[in-house]
Amino acid sequence: MIGVHDQLGDARRALRGEDVAEAVDVEPLRPLVLKGKSEPLPAYRLLAARPAPERRHDTVFVGRERELALLGEAWAGALAEGRCELVTVVGDAGLGKSRLAAEALSSIEAPLVHGRCLPYGVGITYWPVVEVLKQLGALPSDSAAAAAIRSLLGESEAGTSAEEIAWAFRKLLEEQAPLVLLFDDIQWGDETFLDLVEQLVLLSTGAPLLVVC
């Protein structure tokens, strides 16, 4: 249950729908009569939290020509050599890493799929992979690889392993190439997921792929 206190003005605005209306589902409760308060205060019960919304980039992008050029060169190299290129954007929180990646990738004429690592939750090891799979809406042509993907998506009760998932994911991406993948917030990525990305970059052959983390 969420109660609203005078000291938390931001929270009060949020529950009026100004800050978190797109992030949570709530239902109003009977106003709370609290000690020291002259009037009952609004209260809400949290019903569900929705997936995090995409970051917005409404302002004009200025500078970062060198970084933009490096990302563009990585994609050009992937196309020319038919290989997988990895670019990792590193910086302090709030520095504009996501904005830089979005600006650079907006000029690339290739399908873009996006996954985000979450900082908490249960069963989130492959969360960014599943997001990418849902956006692609396809399965690998290899039957064993397709079976591994179905297992990951919960469409099959057959067991699979981390190695099989990484292999099947790589096979699918190679078949969908040319393709750009953006994995956001990888500082939260599980070790198994990071191993999958490393295997993708090292073992992928004959397919122009750009992985931006």
Secondary structure by P-SEA (a helix, b strand, c coil): ccccccccaaaaaaaacccccccbbbbbccccccccccbbbbbbbbcccccccccccccccccaaaaaaaaaaaaaaaaaacbbbbbbbbbcccccaaaaaaaaacccccbbbbbbbbcccccccaaaaaaaaaaaccccccaaaaaaaaaaaccccccccaaaaaaaaaaaaaaaccbbbbbcccccccaaaaaaaaaaaacccccbbbbcc
